[in-house]
């Protein structure tokens, strides 16, 4: 049976049963969920997933099915549905060699994330995962980054030091294996 | 995915708490280097050190850069030279020390250990010649470290050797008066010397080891101290028992050991040499915040050496081993908390202030690693008294089935309370008084051997 692939994102204020509702509606359309990631940030729920549907299924039909989900006292879900070309489904594997953790901390201010992210962008550092938090006026960012496009760790470290001084942000780049070794039972391979 | 708060803790550990790999030590067998002459033997030893060791420093540097964890010391440990060069005379052993020193300089390592002999059951002509060569060899070279094993739980203690080594320590110090007797800091005497210890001055590549092996010494007093402070601050001292603090030490030791294990394995892979052991010793440096003495204070004695100090060291030593042994595939070497006086700022301060004395240090070494280490004593202390101090420390190891060691520096021309500085990781200290000096000659002069202990009736 020919299929179509879609990426679907859902956003809503958090409540019990969102994942159940969304997954049921996708099943009702004969959709098959592949990868899914969901998180809740300060009471807001967000989820991104990949699913394949029978060929005849349209973007509009999926969106209609999911927006129709209702719960007492809860607004409708914000739903985005995009068809995906086969090429976009390629999983880009990064060698564990090149995965580093960048941490940034400093006084909370407008543009903190933008400043750190601009450093990454300028130096061909790809951000794979990012979490930030604010506590007592201190802003902290933890980024899992891929350095496979960078020429050398040494030059990145040098740039990082300069950048940190210029912007009064503490920036530390460490290899991901260190964190795995220190925090997990299994040693990195 | 590792949680953000864990990541931030670890970053703090690396950036602020002096987490490093203290030593990567390449152990190398030299038994196949024996040639027909001293010259030929020296050439073979140097060729082999070059062949196996040339990559050590660049590899450690590259990996330290990649993982952003410094490797402080790059070292080699070789087969005890008395085995390799049996039959050589004193001059021959001195020539070998120079050959080791030159090869070590060439490949850029910090130290090379193994100018050593095992004399637990008696002295051979080779071990006598090596000991006789020691003052000249250690003064004339920079990187060579010497050690002698004088006893073991199985075979007892060679008192004749201890008498000789008491004189040797004096000779070493007197031959290097300009550096405060520093040559003596490159020599250590053991009971139950381990064959796989990566720490100097006592590193050797013992018999029974593979052709080459990478052993790693981790760091950590700073990490342990900060972990304890955080725990005390979060929970409040009144809410915590010593078992809670021991548990905190265990966790911190686990993390420190894991970092060492990772680096050691990566170095070994890169050099294509088998990975041996992680030595989970808590080795201090003179840097502020990297002190074992500081941990004692955090754990509740206001002056190091006060009653309670021995109990704290015992708790610390055991918790470090427990945390470290699960973290590593194989733990070996000395593995415990070191209390080297000159190398630890807080211990050195305690000696200066008079709270820490030789007798208390001796008591503490009965429950921790590794012995009376890096202790500056007056240059006037006689050889027989030094031999008697060695004997006291050696029996602690023999009776308790553990490694003990003595590294004393009788600083020429200085008396108790004076000050000596050795520089770098060797640190500085006030001269520790030796009470009752000159009262032990009759005991020492008996010589002979102290028999091995019985293994039942344990009291």
Interface residues (C-beta under 8 A of the other chain):
Chain A: X101 X103 X105 X129 X131 X133 X140 X142 X144 X153 X154 X157 X172 X173 X174 X175 X177 X178 X179 X180 X181 X182 X183 X184 X187 X188
Chain B: X1 X2 X4 X6 X7 X8 X10 X11 X14 X15 X65 X66 X67 X68 X69 X255 X258 X259 X261 X262 X265
